[in-house]
Amino acid sequence: AQLGISLGRDNVRKCVMDYFEESKAATRELLQGKAVFLKMDGATRHHRSYMAVNAQVYDGGQMLVRTLAFFDCRGVH
């Protein structure tokens, strides 16, 4: 089946960046004017450490979580 788009490097990059900008705008709109709880989570897998910064917000009767940042700590512990 064909997707109807070229899967060249430049086109894939554009699609990823477009999706990122749309997601960033939607997250900004979701968080605007609401009480937001920021949470940091860490994890280790196969001797690699990761950290994420999440925002939790209550919206429309449900608690939503959005990941704002994700880091490879480039260290072992």
Solvent accessible surface area in square Angstrom, and as a share of the most:
residue,aa,sasa,rsa
1,A,156,1.21
2,Q,178,0.79
3,L,129,0.64
4,G,73,0.70
5,I,94,0.48
6,S,74,0.48
7,L,120,0.60
8,G,35,0.34
9,R,200,0.73
10,D,108,0.56
11,N,45,0.23
12,V,66,0.38
13,R,164,0.60
14,K,120,0.51
15,C,59,0.35
16,V,91,0.52
17,M,94,0.42
18,D,60,0.31
19,Y,152,0.58
20,F,97,0.40
21,E,82,0.37
22,E,116,0.52
23,S,42,0.27
24,K,80,0.34
25,A,57,0.44
26,A,62,0.48
27,T,27,0.16
28,R,145,0.53
29,E,135,0.60
30,L,27,0.14
31,L,32,0.16
32,Q,130,0.58
33,G,85,0.81
34,K,75,0.32
35,A,98,0.76
36,V,58,0.33
37,F,123,0.51
38,L,108,0.54
39,K,66,0.28
40,M,130,0.58
41,D,61,0.31
42,G,65,0.63
43,A,63,0.49
44,T,65,0.38
45,R,163,0.60
46,H,141,0.63
47,H,141,0.63
48,R,114,0.42
49,S,9,0.06
50,Y,60,0.23
51,M,61,0.27
52,A,14,0.11
53,V,34,0.20
54,N,13,0.06
55,A,0,0.00
56,Q,38,0.17
57,V,2,0.01
58,Y,140,0.53
59,D,44,0.23
60,G,82,0.79
61,G,57,0.55
62,Q,107,0.47
63,M,116,0.52
64,L,31,0.15
65,V,71,0.41
66,R,91,0.33
67,T,87,0.50
68,L,83,0.42
69,A,31,0.24
70,F,135,0.56
71,F,102,0.42
72,D,44,0.23
73,C,61,0.36
74,R,205,0.75
75,G,34,0.33
76,V,113,0.65
77,H,172,0.77
